C-alpha cells in the first residue's frame, strides 16, 4: 500500500503512478518503478494531478520542495501519455 501525494489516500502500488526527482530539480514519471532515489506516488486520475499541481511547500515523500512550474510540467507529461 502506498499513499497518494495529492489526496493522501492509500492504494495498492500497482494502481498508482510513481514519481521521482530528476537531477534538475524537476519531476518525472517512473513507468517501470525501477529508478533510483526518492519517489512518491499519485493516483492515475486527473483530479489528483490537478490537486498535486496546486500544492505548495515541501513534499514529504520526496523530501524536497518542488516549485509549481515543475509540478505543472509533470502534470502535462502525465496528461500527454494516457498509458501512464
Secondary structure, DSSP 8 states (H G I E B T S, - for coil): -EEBTTT--EE-GGGEEEEEE-TTS-EEE-TTS---S-EEEEESSHHHHHHHHH--SEETTTTEE--HHHHHHHHHHHHH-TT-
